[in-house]
Each structure stands twice: as structure tokens, then as C-alpha cells.
Amino acid sequence: MRISSILSFVGFVLLFAGTYCPLLRPFHIVSWNVYQLNQPYGLVMLLAAIIGIAASFLNQPKIIRATAWVSAALVIMLFIAALLKIHFAFSFIPFHKFEAFLAKQIKFKWGWYVLLAGALFAVAGALSIRKPTVKIPETNS
């Protein structure tokens, strides 16, 4: 395996592991991972990580590049969705200070760092893949 494939492989493994890490902690009671936030979305992230791991082993640079960008987009969209979910979760309460207090009780956990690192490593590995150069033999005439 080349260095770029190893870097992508590490990124996809971090993405795989990050789906099981705690992402949100509502009211200091339980920790939620990707599957408890949105299970179908978590399965799509897991599938992207598995495809990226397989492509890294099989040394398929086009598939690595595609899954790296897809995984980065999925992590960014999940973060935006979590922010919106926290912001609008208590919008039905007519008392704005109480609504703000409840929204502040939902904390982000360290799993976001693992997901972001995985996506960044995968993209960095995908960007460092160089196309093979074809050497044209010189003709002596």
C-alpha cells in the first residue's frame, strides 16, 4: 500500500469508529451516537466507510476519492443537522429563556472530533493520490 492509501485507510477506519462514539449528551443522562441520532443516515456513513476501506485495500484511487468526498459531506451535513435539531428541539415552548436553557443542556461530545478527523484524513489521502506517469521510450534515430 502506498502512503496515500494508508492515510485514506486510517481516515475511513476513524470514520467507521466515529459512528459508534458519543456525539451528543442530552441533559447529562445518556450519550447518543450517530445511530441514535438518525439510524439510516448512520448506516449510509458506515457504508461509505466500508467502501472506502475496501477501495484502500484494492488500491482503487477513483473510488477512494469519491468515498472520501462523500464521507466529508456526510459528516458536515450531520453536524449541521445536529445544530438545527438542538436549536429547534424546544421551539414549541413559549418561554424563550426556558427554551434557551433547555437547548444549552444538550452538549456536544468528543465523537465529533473522531468523525471530522476521519473525513479529513480520507480527503487528504485522496488528494495525495497521484496519477501514474507513463514514460515514453526514446527512439534513437
Buried (B, 14 or more C-beta within 10 A) or exposed (E): EBEBBEBBBBBBBBBBBBBBBBBBBBEEEEBBBBBEBBEEBBEBBBEBBBBBBBBBEEEBBEBBBBBBBBBBEBBEEBBEEBEEEBEEBBEEBEEEEEBEEBBEEBEBBEBBEBBBBBBBBBBBBBBEBEEEEEEEEEEEE
